[in-house]
Amino acid sequence: MTNAKRNALRLLLVDDSEADVLLTRLAFEELDVPHELQVAQDGVEALNLLRSGTQALPDLILLDLNMPRMGGLEVLLELKANPAWRNVPVIVLTTSAAASDVWESYQRYANAYIRKPASLPDFVESLRRLHLFWQTVALFAPDEPDLGRR
């Protein structure tokens, strides 16, 4: 993969709301951030997509909590239990501000919990900050560690 292509942030958005999917697409387009966005309508579809192995693992998973068939908390358990997926950062991106949802998400090893802002400008700003952190500050876990180097 070329550096230019690799610099594109690979995202898996797991959300059943067409409006929220559209809002996320619009926000990333407005940010003019190189990205590849895959969408799964619920947890079952997301896990099936990851199991298929047809595409590279995402750099980040943006995960809604309240979805049909399999909700976000169940997805978190599956993701973090699978050695192939557990190093992929999972950002819970949901409308819920309930303390119990925040607590449960972190108990299941979510890497961050973000409440979805209601307005497009606020949503864009949240995703801008998310992108800034994950692309310029955080280091992603390598596919296989080279334990001889630091």
C-alpha positions in Angstrom: 0.0 0.0 0.0 1.4 3.4 -0.9 2.0 6.0 1.8 -0.6 8.3 0.4 -3.2 5.5 0.4 -2.1 4.3 3.9 -2.5 7.8 5.2 -6.2 7.6 4.5 -8.0 6.8 7.8 -9.9 3.5 7.4 -13.1 3.7 9.4 -15.8 1.3 10.1 -19.0 3.0 11.1 -21.5 0.7 12.9 -24.8 2.6 13.0 -28.4 1.7 12.0 -29.5 5.4 11.6 -29.4 6.5 8.0 -29.4 10.1 9.2 -26.4 9.6 11.4 -24.5 7.7 8.7 -25.2 10.7 6.3 -24.1 13.1 9.0 -20.9 11.2 9.5 -20.2 11.2 5.7 -20.9 14.9 5.5 -18.7 15.7 8.4 -15.7 13.8 7.0 -16.3 15.4 3.6 -16.4 18.8 5.2 -13.2 18.1 7.0 -11.6 17.1 3.7 -9.8 14.3 5.5 -8.4 11.4 3.4 -10.5 8.5 4.6 -12.2 5.2 3.6 -15.6 4.8 5.3 -17.3 1.4 5.5 -20.8 1.2 7.0 -22.5 -1.7 8.8 -26.1 -1.3 9.8 -25.7 -3.2 13.0 -23.4 -5.4 15.1 -24.1 -8.6 13.2 -23.3 -7.0 9.9 -20.1 -5.4 11.3 -18.8 -8.7 12.7 -19.6 -10.5 9.5 -17.7 -7.9 7.6 -14.7 -8.3 9.8 -14.9 -12.1 9.7 -15.0 -12.1 5.9 -11.5 -10.8 5.7 -12.3 -9.2 2.3 -10.8 -5.8 3.4 -8.1 -4.7 5.6 -9.0 -4.1 9.3 -10.2 -0.6 10.0 -7.9 1.9 11.8 -10.9 2.9 13.9 -14.4 1.6 14.6 -17.1 4.2 15.3 -19.8 2.2 17.2 -23.3 3.2 18.1 -24.8 1.5 21.1 -28.5 1.2 20.3 -29.0 -1.0 17.2 -31.2 -3.9 16.3 -30.1 -7.5 16.2 -26.8 -6.8 18.1 -26.2 -3.7 20.1 -22.9 -1.9 20.6 -22.1 -3.3 24.0 -22.4 -6.9 22.6 -20.2 -5.9 19.7 -17.6 -4.5 22.0 -17.4 -7.9 23.8 -16.9 -9.7 20.5 -14.3 -7.3 19.2 -12.2 -7.3 22.4 -12.4 -11.1 22.8 -11.0 -11.7 19.3 -7.2 -11.5 19.2 -7.3 -10.4 15.5 -9.5 -7.4 16.3 -8.8 -6.4 19.9 -6.1 -3.8 19.0 -8.5 -1.9 16.7 -9.6 1.2 18.6 -13.3 1.4 19.2 -14.9 4.8 19.7 -18.4 4.6 21.0 -20.3 7.4 19.1 -23.9 7.5 20.4 -26.7 9.8 21.5 -26.7 8.4 25.0 -25.2 10.3 27.9 -26.4 7.8 30.4 -23.7 7.1 33.0 -24.4 3.4 32.8 -23.8 3.3 29.1 -20.5 5.2 29.5 -19.4 2.9 32.4 -20.4 -0.3 30.5 -18.6 0.8 27.4 -15.3 1.4 29.2 -15.8 -1.9 31.2 -15.9 -3.6 27.8 -12.7 -1.8 26.7 -14.0 1.0 24.5 -11.1 3.4 23.7 -13.3 6.5 23.9 -16.9 7.5 24.4 -18.3 10.4 22.4 -21.9 11.7 22.6 -23.1 12.6 19.2 -23.7 16.3 18.9 -27.0 17.4 17.5 -25.8 20.0 15.0 -23.7 19.5 12.0 -21.1 22.1 13.0 -20.7 20.5 16.4 -20.5 17.1 14.9 -17.9 18.2 12.4 -15.8 19.7 15.2 -16.0 16.5 17.3 -14.9 14.4 14.3 -12.1 17.0 13.5 -10.8 16.5 17.0 -11.1 12.8 16.8 -9.2 12.7 13.5 -6.5 15.0 14.9 -5.9 12.8 17.9 -5.9 9.5 16.1 -3.9 10.6 13.0 -1.4 12.9 14.6 -1.1 12.0 18.3 -1.9 8.4 18.9 0.2 5.4 17.7 -1.7 2.4 16.3 -0.7 -1.0 17.4 1.4 -2.7 14.7 0.0 -5.8 13.0 2.9 -7.8 14.6 5.2 -6.3 17.1 8.9 -6.2 16.6 9.9 -6.8 20.2 13.6 -6.3 19.4 13.1 -2.6 18.5 11.8 0.3 20.6 
